[in-house]
Amino acid sequence: MMQPFAGPLKIWHWFACAAFASSLAVQAQQGAEFQMEFTDARENPAHWLLKLAPDGSGTFDAESGSQVDGQEKKIEAGDVHRQIQLSAPLTERVFATARAKKFFAFPCESHLKVAFQGTKRFAYSGPEGSGSCEFNYSKDKEIEELQNTMLAVETTIMSGARMEKLLQHDRLGLDEELESLTAWAHDGTAQEMGAIRETLTRIATDEEVMDRARKKARLLLTQAR
C-alpha cells in the first residue's frame, strides 16, 4: 500500500532538506559584516570606512582631507555620514570573496616596492569566522578586484555627496560633476548608482537644474539597481 507514495515522499524529503540547508545558510550569515577602511592623507576624503551587511545595507563614513596646494578650489562634500544600500549581486560577490579568502585572516600585503596607493584594510566578522588584513598592494587577484570594486563604490557615494552640496550652493556646477560621474561609470571607476538613487532623482526632477544636467541624472538612474 505504501508503494504509490514513495515518489512523492522522496520529493518532499528533498525539498525539506533543501529548505533546511537554505535556512542554515541564512543563519550562518546573520550578524555577519564586511568592512573596508581606506586611509591616505593626500586624498579627499583622507579616511573612510564602509560597513556592509549580507542584505546590502550598511553605512559609509568619510573624513574630509585638506585642500591640495595649487588645486582649484571647489565645493567639496566635507565629512560624510550616511546609510547605504548596495545591490544584491555586488553584495553577494563581496561576501563570497570574504569566504573564499578565509575571512581575510591572512597576510595580504605583497611587500613589493610599488608606489603608495593608500592603506586599505579588509575585515570580516560573523558566526563562521573573522579576520582582517591590511595592505597597500596585494598580489592576490581577488583581493585587488574587491579593492577596485569598493573604491568604485566610494567614488559614487562621494560624487553623490558633492552633488547634494551643489544642489544647495551651485546648481550650475552639477553639470560638470554629472559629466565626470558619467565618464567614471562608463570606465568602471564608479559603480552602484543605486547607492545615490535619491540624489540623482532629486536632480532629475528639479526644474531649477539645467535640462542638460537633468538628462544626465536620468541616464545614470537607468544604471541604478
Backbone torsions as a table, in degrees:
resi	resn	phi	psi	omega
1	MET	NA	-24.3	-177.4
2	MET	-83.7	-14.4	-173.3
3	GLN	-57.3	-44.4	-177.1
4	PRO	-62.2	-22.1	-175.4
5	PHE	-95.3	0.3	-177.3
6	ALA	-62.3	-44.7	-178.9
7	GLY	-61.8	-54.7	178.7
8	PRO	-58.0	-37.5	179.0
9	LEU	-65.0	-38.9	178.2
10	LYS	-64.7	-41.5	178.9
11	ILE	-63.3	-44.6	179.3
12	TRP	-60.7	-41.8	-179.8
13	HIS	-62.7	-39.9	-179.7
14	TRP	-64.1	-44.9	179.8
15	PHE	-65.3	-38.0	179.3
16	ALA	-63.7	-42.7	178.4
17	CYS	-64.9	-40.8	-180.0
18	ALA	-64.9	-42.0	179.1
19	ALA	-64.5	-39.5	179.1
20	PHE	-64.6	-42.7	179.4
21	ALA	-63.7	-41.1	178.8
22	SER	-63.8	-40.8	179.5
23	SER	-62.9	-41.2	178.3
24	LEU	-63.0	-39.1	-179.8
25	ALA	-64.2	-41.4	179.2
26	VAL	-65.4	-44.6	179.9
27	GLN	-62.2	-36.5	-178.8
28	ALA	-63.7	-30.6	-177.7
29	GLN	-90.5	-13.8	-179.5
30	GLN	-60.5	130.4	-179.6
31	GLY	83.0	-1.0	179.0
32	ALA	-75.9	152.4	179.2
33	GLU	-150.5	134.9	172.7
34	PHE	-105.7	143.1	176.3
35	GLN	-132.7	142.3	164.9
36	MET	-127.8	129.8	178.4
37	GLU	-120.3	138.0	-177.8
38	PHE	-131.0	136.4	179.0
39	THR	-139.2	126.5	174.7
40	ASP	-161.5	108.7	-175.4
41	ALA	-61.4	-19.2	-178.9
42	ARG	-80.4	-15.9	-174.3
43	GLU	-98.1	166.2	174.2
44	ASN	-133.5	105.3	11.8
45	PRO	-76.8	151.0	-179.2
46	ALA	-80.0	-21.5	-179.8
47	HIS	-152.2	135.0	174.2
48	TRP	-148.4	156.4	-178.5
49	LEU	-136.9	124.8	177.3
50	LEU	-115.0	128.0	177.5
51	LYS	-116.0	137.2	-174.3
52	LEU	-136.5	134.0	176.7
53	ALA	-100.4	163.7	-177.5
54	PRO	-61.5	-19.3	178.5
55	ASP	-89.7	5.6	178.0
56	GLY	90.8	-7.8	177.4
57	SER	-81.1	157.1	179.7
58	GLY	180.0	-168.4	178.8
59	THR	-133.2	154.8	175.8
60	PHE	-135.4	125.5	179.7
61	ASP	-129.9	128.5	-177.8
62	ALA	-132.9	143.2	176.0
63	GLU	-111.1	126.0	-175.8
64	SER	-68.2	148.6	177.0
65	GLY	-95.8	-176.4	179.2
66	SER	-83.2	152.8	175.6
67	GLN	-65.7	128.9	180.0
68	VAL	-72.5	132.2	-180.0
69	ASP	-57.8	135.3	177.8
70	GLY	84.4	-9.0	-179.6
71	GLN	-84.9	139.8	-179.6
72	GLU	-61.1	129.5	-179.0
73	LYS	-72.7	132.7	178.2
74	LYS	-148.1	168.4	-179.5
75	ILE	-67.6	125.6	178.0
76	GLU	-109.1	165.5	-177.5
77	ALA	-73.5	-26.4	-174.5
78	GLY	73.8	-159.0	176.6
79	ASP	-69.2	140.5	-177.8
80	VAL	-126.6	130.5	177.5
81	HIS	-140.3	113.0	-177.1
82	ARG	-155.3	159.1	172.0
83	GLN	-81.6	145.0	179.1
84	ILE	-131.9	159.3	174.0
85	GLN	-136.9	116.2	-179.8
86	LEU	-102.2	161.5	-175.2
87	SER	-69.6	156.2	179.0
88	ALA	-62.1	-44.8	-179.6
89	PRO	-59.5	-43.5	-179.9
90	LEU	-67.6	-43.9	-179.0
91	THR	-60.6	-44.1	178.6
92	GLU	-61.3	-37.7	179.7
93	ARG	-67.4	-39.4	179.0
94	VAL	-61.2	-49.3	-176.2
95	PHE	-73.2	-30.6	175.6
96	ALA	-65.8	-39.5	178.0
97	THR	-66.1	-41.0	178.9
98	ALA	-59.5	-42.7	179.8
99	ARG	-68.5	-42.1	-178.9
100	ALA	-65.2	-29.0	-177.5
101	LYS	-101.4	30.7	173.4
102	LYS	55.2	38.2	178.1
103	PHE	57.9	27.6	177.2
104	PHE	66.8	19.7	179.4
105	ALA	-86.6	58.7	176.3
106	PHE	-159.7	158.2	179.5
107	PRO	-69.8	116.6	-177.8
108	CYS	-107.6	3.2	175.9
109	GLU	-78.6	135.2	-178.2
110	SER	-77.5	-29.3	-175.0
111	HIS	64.4	18.3	173.9
112	LEU	-78.7	155.4	178.9
113	LYS	-83.1	85.3	178.6
114	VAL	-122.7	160.4	-179.6
115	ALA	-61.4	147.8	179.1
116	PHE	-67.0	126.7	-177.3
117	GLN	-117.9	14.1	-176.1
118	GLY	99.0	147.4	178.4
119	THR	-87.8	121.3	178.0
120	LYS	-109.5	143.5	176.9
121	ARG	-134.5	121.2	173.0
122	PHE	-99.7	140.7	176.5
123	ALA	-144.6	147.9	178.0
124	TYR	-140.0	139.3	173.5
125	SER	-141.7	139.4	-179.3
126	GLY	179.3	175.3	-178.6
127	PRO	-59.3	-27.5	-176.6
128	GLU	-80.9	-21.1	-177.5
129	GLY	158.8	-178.2	-180.0
130	SER	-155.5	161.7	178.3
131	GLY	175.2	173.5	177.3
132	SER	-159.4	155.1	173.9
133	CYS	-148.3	149.1	-176.7
134	GLU	-123.4	140.4	-176.7
135	PHE	-159.5	157.2	167.3
136	ASN	-95.1	-49.6	177.0
137	TYR	-140.9	134.4	-179.9
138	SER	-116.9	140.9	175.7
139	LYS	-79.9	-12.5	-179.7
140	ASP	-73.5	118.9	-175.5
141	LYS	-59.5	-43.2	-178.0
142	GLU	-69.3	-34.9	176.1
143	ILE	-65.3	-44.2	178.9
144	GLU	-64.7	-39.7	178.8
145	GLU	-64.7	-42.2	178.5
146	LEU	-65.2	-40.8	176.6
147	GLN	-57.9	-49.0	-178.2
148	ASN	-62.6	-37.0	178.4
149	THR	-64.3	-46.4	-177.8
150	MET	-70.8	-32.5	174.1
151	LEU	-64.3	-35.6	177.9
152	ALA	-68.5	-35.5	175.7
153	VAL	-65.2	-43.8	178.2
154	GLU	-60.7	-39.2	178.2
155	THR	-58.7	-43.6	179.8
156	THR	-65.0	-47.3	-178.1
157	ILE	-62.0	-43.8	-179.3
158	MET	-68.8	-35.2	175.8
159	SER	-63.5	-41.8	176.8
160	GLY	-61.6	-39.6	179.1
161	ALA	-65.8	-39.4	177.1
162	ARG	-65.2	-39.4	-179.9
163	MET	-64.7	-33.0	176.8
164	GLU	-64.4	-39.4	176.2
165	LYS	-67.2	-40.1	179.8
166	LEU	-65.6	-34.9	176.2
167	LEU	-60.1	-32.8	-179.1
168	GLN	-83.3	-37.1	-168.1
169	HIS	-119.4	-19.7	-174.1
170	ASP	-158.4	75.6	-177.5
171	ARG	-60.3	-29.3	-179.9
172	LEU	-66.1	-28.1	-179.3
173	GLY	-74.9	-10.9	-179.7
174	LEU	-62.7	-35.8	-176.5
175	ASP	-61.5	-42.3	-179.8
176	GLU	-66.5	-43.0	180.0
177	GLU	-64.6	-41.4	179.0
178	LEU	-67.9	-34.2	176.4
179	GLU	-63.4	-43.2	178.9
180	SER	-65.4	-45.0	-178.7
181	LEU	-64.2	-37.3	177.6
182	THR	-61.8	-42.4	178.9
183	ALA	-66.4	-41.7	179.4
184	TRP	-65.6	-38.6	178.4
185	ALA	-65.4	-35.2	-179.3
186	HIS	-67.6	-39.8	-177.6
187	ASP	-94.8	2.6	174.8
188	GLY	88.5	0.4	179.8
189	THR	-82.7	-3.4	169.8
190	ALA	-132.0	131.3	-179.9
191	GLN	-136.6	165.3	175.3
192	GLU	67.0	62.1	176.4
193	MET	-61.5	-23.5	178.1
194	GLY	-62.6	-21.6	179.4
195	ALA	-67.9	-20.3	178.7
196	ILE	-123.6	29.4	-177.4
197	ARG	-54.5	-45.9	-176.8
198	GLU	-62.0	-41.3	179.9
199	THR	-65.5	-46.1	179.4
200	LEU	-63.1	-36.7	178.7
201	THR	-65.9	-41.6	178.0
202	ARG	-59.6	-44.1	-179.7
203	ILE	-66.4	-43.8	-177.0
204	ALA	-63.9	-25.6	-176.2
205	THR	-108.0	2.7	-178.6
206	ASP	-88.9	111.6	-176.8
207	GLU	-71.4	-11.4	176.8
208	GLU	-85.8	-5.9	176.5
209	VAL	-91.4	143.1	179.1
210	MET	-53.2	141.4	-178.5
211	ASP	-58.9	-36.0	179.6
212	ARG	-61.5	-42.2	178.6
213	ALA	-69.1	-38.6	179.3
214	ARG	-63.1	-38.7	178.4
215	LYS	-64.8	-39.7	178.9
216	LYS	-65.4	-39.4	178.3
217	ALA	-64.2	-40.6	178.6
218	ARG	-65.0	-37.6	178.6
219	LEU	-64.6	-43.0	178.7
220	LEU	-65.4	-32.3	178.8
221	LEU	-64.4	-27.2	179.0
222	THR	-69.1	-16.1	178.3
223	GLN	-93.7	-3.5	-177.5
224	ALA	-81.4	129.2	178.3
225	ARG	-94.6	NA	NA
